[in-house]
Amino acid sequence: MNVLVLGLQWGDEGKGKAIDYLAHDYDVVVRFQGGHNAGHTIHFDGQKHVLHLLPSGVFSPNTVSVIAAAVVVDPLQLIEEIKAGNLEGLFCEKRLVLSESAPLILPFHQKLDNIFEESRYLKIGTTKRGIGPAYEDLTGRRAVFIHDLIDCDRFRKRVKALNDYYNKLIEVFGGEPITMESYIDAYLEAGEYLRPIIDNTTYLLHRFWKEGKNILFEGAQGCLLDISLGTYPYVTASHPTVGGVMIGTGLSHKALQKVIGITKAYTTRVGEGPFPTELTCATGEQLRIRGDEFGSTTGRPRRVGWLDLVALKYAVMINGVDSLFVTKMDILDEQETIRAAVAYEIDGQRVERFPGHIGDLIKLKPIYRDFSGWRCDLSNCRNRAALPDAARSYLDFIENYLEVPIEFISIGSDREQTLR
Ligand code: IMP
């Protein structure tokens, strides 16, 4: 069975843990959108590993990891991640494959990300990794790709043209122009290093599918950050939703049999943008500390709030979610009362839909339902039935409201702390 594992909130739902937990059952794990703005954290054997660009299957010995065509790739960052994780073995075993059609993130993309953030009247709070500007090049029909990296002359020519184009823009904003000349050799060396793993991943994935291999598609970021369906303009530049799989891989919808949605038992968000259930009080701070809610890519403190079931129901609807993986239940252990938004009030009217535009999103007030907390340590529970009544009631309510079964519950960061 081929399955998509997708974040249903604003990212950081615990996809790394979920995918690592599930990856053992899959032959192939595929990243299909985003770039090294992601930070997927995996704990095993008492150690913490953070992956940014590498698929979360790289630690499973029998899994092939694929970085597909719509992922924007900074080749230097990719190599750094491979080396830092001592993962060079993936090359000789052909357990890592990189799409020749993936657009490159180049130094001027990162520079532009910074310039745009500083100069824009509307700050997005991006990760400043150059993700947005690299995708802009793709839609602007100017992108330079992984396949260009392994043709020295073509790479030089294309990068020079783009560099000249962007230096004009950088100068308009009063920035220091970039001389790509000083980077070219490092990029070409990176191309040589990566050459053995570069392939046409569309045909490769079709072959895997035809051979009946089990494929897991790993979403990065979260549904509400989708460029078309998220809280625009406070979104990322890609499609972390079900359609992103087809766009990113070249597989058809027929290749996907199941969608598992990941949600925290509460909500977090990094960067700017509407967050209806945000807690700006001591409870928010308590959850931030207890949940270690600091960005794994940028270290920024995450904004923290109660679960937003209206937003989740929207995410379930647009992605056709079949089951849920609820993470970080244990972070709520100390709360006397736990709240979840079950509707919103906009201009005095009760609504149960997630607004389609920013005008309504900034106006709404959440309408909450309160739940008794369980006020005990969940970490010794080994299955759902063993959870305290209050925890089970909370989960039952989520399931009933969303009309989707909860298949997995995470009660700690380790692989083993996962209940079914
Ligand atoms: P960008 O993807 O760096 O352009 O950032 C756009 C928005 O998406 C910002 O609000 C970021 O904080 C958010 N974002 C990007 N990647 C992640 C992620 O992996 N987790 C959570 N938020 C993210």
Residues whose N, C-alpha, C, O or C-beta is under 5 A from the ligand:
A	BS01	IMP	W10 G11 D12 N37 A38 G39 I124 G125 T126 T127 K128 R129 I131 G132 Q221 L225 V235 T236 A237 V270 G271 E272
